[in-house]
Every structure is written in C-alpha cells, then in structure tokens.
Amino acid sequence: MKNANHSLLNKLVEIEVAGKGMPLRGKMIDLGQDIIVLRGASHFYYIPLVHVKLLRPASQEESAEAVPEIPYEPQSDPISYRKVLFSAKGMFSELYIAGTQSIHGYVTSVMNDYFTFYSPVYHTVIVSLSHLKYLSPYHPDVTPYTLPPEQFPLKPSPISLARTFDQQIRKLVGEFVVLDLGDHPNKTGILKQMEDGMVELANAAGQPVYIHFDHIKTVHVP
C-alpha cells in the first residue's frame, strides 16, 4: 500500500485505538508500513498500526484551533515505528500503554523489541514495542511538570540492557519489580524466574504468581 494513495491521507479522521475508550481525532498526515501519524488539535500522535482497531472519516470539519508544530523534521524516507522512536530520544513525550496508563518522560534507548523510557515518576521503564498504543511528543519548550532541567536531568538507565525483551526480563531475576506500572497488586514482587513463557513473581504475601510473557507491557525496578 502506497501512502500517497490512501483515500484518508490529509483528511480529518477518527481512530479507535486498542485499550482506549475515546477515539483519537485529527488529520492523518502520514502513513507508514507500521505506523499512522495523526495531527490533533494540540498534539501529534504516532500510532502503531497493529493497535488501530478502526479508522474512519470524521463526521465534522476540522476546528479552527491552533495547529501544533510538527515535532520532527520531515524526512524523504518512509516513516516507520522504529524511526519515530529514535527521533523521540531525548524529547519529552507522552506514552499511552492501556486503560489509564499514560506516562510522561523521555525515550532513552531503543533495542530489538523494546525501548527504555525515563519518567520522573517511575524512573527507568522498560516498554515492550508490541504494547505501546501511541507516542505523543510535546513541544520542545515543554518540560516534565514544569521542572527546570537541573531538577530533572535526563539520566542514563542504571540497568544493563539486553537486546531483547525476553532477555531483559531474565536479567532481572531476583530483583523487586513492578509489571505494567502496577495496575494490579499481584504484578509487584520479586521476579523469581521465567520459564515456558511464564514469569513467576513472589507477591507481597510471598505467594507465587504467574503471568504470561506475551501480556507483560512494561517492567520497572522501583
């Protein structure tokens, strides 16, 4: 599929994203093999195609609200998910994972099938590439929670990074970890082992809890 031929390119659209209740609305300004770029009223949204449940023309005309400045320099090469992540390194951004799980900070490293994200709330978060629903960069002048740079320096990850998400989880065996930003009490505990695609945690009561690897969206060490 060639981007220039898509019937909704440069049109006002609504996109239903997996895990998000309300659709995203804006002009579809670019389309790559694995990502859609949406220009909303105040933000740009970079949405992996795998999480687009439905794309449709919007029923009303675009509003007269201020048009945001594009966060990245336009490139002649086709856009892709990985290129967007590399461009976002060091740029204050919002990540939407699922439900109410939206975090703010900076992409710091991009590996084979995951990336690391530094947040003032969670510090270093390891994010599976397959579970990010969208990335939305802020204007370059915006800083997290209006913190001055000296109060929120961009720190390199203290974790030694593996090439794959699977290997990275295995490197954390024995650590106290939080999975999926702690959206459930049983996703916080000591990482005991990973075997046959199942991750074993010891929860607060010391009981074993098993979570399938494919459903783990994020990991961080508090």
Beta strands, then each sheet from edge to edge (+ up, - down):
strand 1: 12-17
strand 2: 24-31
strand 3: 35-39
strand 4: 44-48
strand 5: 52-57
strand 6: 93-98
strand 7: 101-110
strand 8: 114-119
strand 9: 123-128
strand 10: 134-137
strand 11: 176-179
strand 12: 188-195
strand 13: 198-202
strand 14: 208-212
strand 15: 218-220
sheet 1: 4+ 3- 2+ 1- 5+
sheet 2: 10+ 6- 7+ 8- 9+ 15- 11+ 12- 13+ 14-
end
